[in-house]
Amino acid sequence: MASLPREALQAATDAQVIIRRMVEVDVPKVAESERLSYAFPWSEGIFRDCIRAGYHCRVMEIDEQFAAYAVLSTGAGEAHVLNVCVRPEYRFRGLGRRMMEHLFDVARACGTDDLFLEVRPSNVTAVRLYESLGLQQVGLRRGYYQAAQGREDAIVMRLSLQAR
Ligand SMILES: CC(C)(COP(=O)(O)OP(=O)(O)OC[C@H]1O[C@@H](n2cnc3c(N)ncnc32)[C@H](O)[C@@H]1OP(=O)(O)O)[C@@H](O)C(=O)NCCC(=O)NCCS
């Protein structure tokens, strides 16, 4: 898929950036980005299951170009970010931050107090982004993720949505 030239992207106004619900026809594009972004990507079937299960699945478009997606679950007063991903050519322009802030709004609208996520310690960009959004480490899950060499731990991070 063609992406916007960098200058056009930087000039994008708020009106050109849309975050909407993910629907099943989005899944092939989402899964393609997933494969570009993760060593152990979710399958198309996992994304379909998330939509059917009623998770909050979102897609971000810039000038109708697919740029990012996210999956959030909510329940029992807690929200969990299950996936957030920006297509490689759209990274480092604040879109990940913007998608996360959208997820915070969704979680708050569901009456959620706390938002949680897991992240690989090696994913320095993501950890820095989450910390700058106010998330704090509250735990470590040993050997949580598949890794090229065995397993990798997960940092568990939490944000109090009421305090924001
Ligand atoms: C993690 C991810 C979603 C961030 O998306 P993004 O749109 O690049 O994020 P942003 O531009 O909003 O912020 C990225 C952070 O990277 C850093 N950053 C910004 N510009 C940068 C640059 N040119 N070079 C290096 N780092 C930079 C900053 O710390 C920034 O945080 P800040 O807003 O506090 O300054 C994206 O890298 C991604 O999709 N990665 C693959 C999937 C993934 O790992 N998802 C997270 C799983 S837990």
The ligand as a Gaussian input file, in Angstrom:
#p B3LYP/6-31G(d) Opt

LIG

0 1
 C        5.435000       1.334000      19.927000
 C        4.770000       2.074000      18.760000
 C        3.271000       1.789000      18.765000
 C        4.981000       3.582000      18.933000
 O        4.328000       4.247000      17.866000
 P        4.822000       5.686000      17.331000
 O        3.753000       6.264000      16.496000
 O        6.166000       5.544000      16.734000
 O        4.881000       6.457000      18.730000
 P        5.053000       8.023000      18.998000
 O        5.633000       8.698000      17.801000
 O        3.771000       8.503000      19.543000
 O        6.113000       7.993000      20.200000
 C        7.268000       7.187000      20.102000
 C        8.282000       7.472000      21.174000
 O        9.514000       7.152000      20.522000
 C       10.473000       8.132000      20.820000
 N       10.774000       8.818000      19.568000
 C       10.134000       9.820000      18.940000
 N       10.736000      10.158000      17.801000
 C       11.807000       9.340000      17.691000
 C       12.824000       9.189000      16.723000
 N       12.885000       9.964000      15.617000
 N       13.739000       8.208000      16.913000
 C       13.696000       7.429000      18.016000
 N       12.753000       7.527000      18.978000
 C       11.825000       8.484000      18.819000
 C        9.918000       9.001000      21.857000
 O       10.244000       8.457000      23.134000
 C        8.431000       8.912000      21.623000
 O        7.776000       9.132000      22.791000
 P        7.400000      10.679000      23.198000
 O        6.117000      10.987000      22.486000
 O        7.254000      10.646000      24.654000
 O        8.520000      11.553000      22.725000
 C        5.420000       1.674000      17.407000
 O        6.817000       1.764000      17.531000
 C        5.048000       0.281000      16.940000
 O        4.003000       0.071000      16.334000
 N        5.921000      -0.715000      17.209000
 C        5.687000      -2.106000      16.768000
 C        4.574000      -2.736000      17.559000
 C        4.824000      -2.646000      19.043000
 O        5.933000      -2.909000      19.522000
 N        3.770000      -2.293000      19.790000
 C        3.831000      -2.179000      21.245000
 C        3.663000      -3.513000      21.866000
 S        3.669000      -3.406000      23.654000

